[in-house]
Amino acid sequence: MTKVALVDLHCPAGHLNLINFYADKLKKEFDYIILNKEIKKFITNKNINFVSYPHKKNILFRFFYALKVCNYLISKNIKKIFFLSYDPKFFFFISFYLKFNKINIFLVEHDALNKKKN
C-alpha cells in the first residue's frame, strides 16, 4: 500500500477549515499529517505531527527546514505528499529533490503565486 502524507508548514489561519476537513474526514487516507504547531489549539484531530516551522526566518533557514521535513517523510517510506502550502521561492528545488527520491507531489494551489504577497 502506498503511504501518503499531508503537509502544511505555513498553516495560515485561512487554512483552518480545510485542514480540519482533511484531518477529520480523510484521516484514514493519510499515514502522516504534518502541520505548523502555531495552529495546534485550533485543530480538532490530535493524531497529527506538529512542527515549529520558521516561516518568519530567512529563506535559507526555511529551505533547510522544509528539506528536513521531506527527509523525515522519505525515511517513513512516504510515496505521495500533498502540500496545502509551500514557499514558491524554493519549492522548485524541494520538488526536484522529492522527484529524485521517487515521491509524487501534489500542490493545492490557491494563493501561493499571488504577486501582491511575494
FENTARA-V786107 format. One record per helix or strand of 3 or more residues. SS is the DSSP state (2 for helix, 1 for strand). FROM is the first residue (numbers start at 1). LEN is the number of residues. Records with the same first field share a line. If there is no record, write none. Layout:
# FENTARA-V786107
SS = FROM-LEN ; FROM-LEN
This chain:
# FENTARA-V786107
1 = 3-6 ; 32-5 ; 49-3 ; 78-6 ; 104-4
2 = 13-13 ; 27-3 ; 37-6 ; 59-17 ; 91-10
